[in-house]
């Protein structure tokens, strides 16, 4: 029996059941309110987080009424849409921790998939405000196995990688498979005490492995920022992480087709170079002192500052232009390259190349670390990753030898054979397969040991050291075109600026291959 054939009382019931405009408005208000955040007084409610992220009044939301016909699932626990960050359109995924702990159900996944598809179509940067307990186990068929489930989210994140910037602010948990959402992002800022990433909870880990641990120890913000390298920075408050993401966007373009926007030039924070780089190659110093004298004041945005600290990487501006800095840190482990520091530099170089950011390498490196431990950790494989990323980066590259540049570390930091636009050297620079004293010991070890008289032995070593130094001295490097210019420190900034202007018309090579096979 059709509705037209129904008895009048039945028709009245159907009409009465139809939602009114007021019903829709009430459902929208319920969705906007979300759950009750009072249980989490140290967390910023999700819509307050959006207010920090976006320019006032610019956010346009999608899917507000998801699950509006069901109780207790306002917007199905996730807010998606597009707003403006300093006038630029940016897509967002923001989990509402007050709705089923931000867990993912069928429509939670669908909303996230749709905004990522839109970001791919319209080339929109994406900011993820993550605070989710993972998949909603009461809706397993909705989020897990299907074509529009969590796997499609990760596929789209990978598809967007290197196409548009993807930044993550981790405000709470990112559990189980959901932990891969921040892992696929270009930058992850974590809120101390609340943010966590883990594939299994401490309780599950104990059942599987017998280990007893805490959430902070296994997946907390400080652990990921200092040990695993999954986190880029740790913040005390939600708003600080979001403010950092807004700032980082100013160093990145909207998409892969264009360079980052320039800004007005600012003089360096400090200018004097006396005592910045010690003459003794074995004396440590903080390479950030060099950075501060090169870049526009207050513009250095360091990436993964707490992890693998023997390497310093980050974005900065040089007379308003965005650059990427890759620098050895002599103050930590003498600046030698370890497994983690190789990975740190590799990822940053890849990010700069994806988004058309020129690279400046600041070399003061004794080489890759050696020994049983690092060989077992795969130092050769990780070093190969770094060299492959550096070599394949097509953005303009500039190499500056600050002091020592030895062994394969010289290669990894963009030696002349990897075609930097220029190899520059300060007057303190020394380049060679190893230091002169080490070279003498390697070549003449048996002869040195055979000399019994201490004075004679010292004289022999000194003479051979002078010979080695004569072979790798800076004048010889200039004469043989290993370095393009020897620059006084006070002139280094101007030299780099001039050379970058000359490379303004660079373009990418096309049609050579699909991609390299990375030595993962």
Secondary structure, DSSP 8 states (H G I E B T S, - for coil): --GGGS-HHHHHHHHHHS--HHHHHHHHHHHHH-S-GGG-TTS--HHHHHHHHS-TT--EEE-TTTTTTSTT-GGGGEEEEEEEETTEEEEEEEE-TTTGGG-B-HHHHHHHHHHHHHHHHHT-EEEEEEEE--B-GGGHHHHTSSTTSHHHHHHHHHHHTTTS-EEEEEEEEEEGGGHHHHHTSSEEEEETTT-EEESS-HHHHHHHH-----HHHHHBHHHIIIII---SEEESSHHHHHHHHHHHHTTS-SSTTS----------S----TTTS-SSTTS---THHHHHHHS-TT--EEESTTSSTTEEEEEEEETTEEEEEEEE-TTTGGG-B-HHHHHHHHHHHHHHHHTT-EEEEEEEE--B--SHHHHHHTHHHHHHHHHHHHHH--S-EEEEEEEEEEHHHHHHTT-GGG--SEEEE-TT-EEESS-HHHHHHHHHHHHHHH---HHHHHHHHHHHHHHHHHHS-HHHHHHTTSSSEE--HHHHHHHHHHHHHHTTT-----SS-S------
